[in-house]
Amino acid sequence: MTIKPRVKLTFRLPVQLGRDLAEHARTRKVPQGAILEAALTSFLSPDGADRLEAALARRLDRLTRQAERLEWNVELTNETLALFIRFWLTNNAPLPDTALAAAQAMGKDRWERFVESLARKMENGPRLSREVSRDVPGR
């Protein structure tokens, strides 16, 4: 095994950076010098900027995909709500004053059951977006 020649350097780091380096070395179970050597090699490497750009591009691509999924879910929610409201307004006539109190009591009970059902659905799934995406071609 050949030992590479080494140069001894002395320099100062800000206190917090020194603590972070020591903690990182302790958790990785490697010498602090090895971490500094890897960091300097990476920083001084001619392809370091290319690797950084590639890493940023991967992260941006991932964020873009997440934003697109979020956008799709918001559109699904909006369309679902709009469809329900249109259906409800079209198919439910206004109640006479004599039936209003009974309808409000029944509505309160139905609302509570709906909220309980929604809570179970959110805990256990599957989500509507997954059900729809399975049924809709091209999604």
URNOR-V351017 format. One record per helix or strand of 3 or more residues. SS is the DSSP state (@ for helix, = for strand). FROM is the first residue (numbers start at 1). LEN is the number of residues. If there is no record, write none. Layout:
<<SS:FROM:LEN> <SS:FROM:LEN>>
This chain:
<<@:15:14> <@:32:13> <@:48:44> <@:97:28> <@:128:8>>
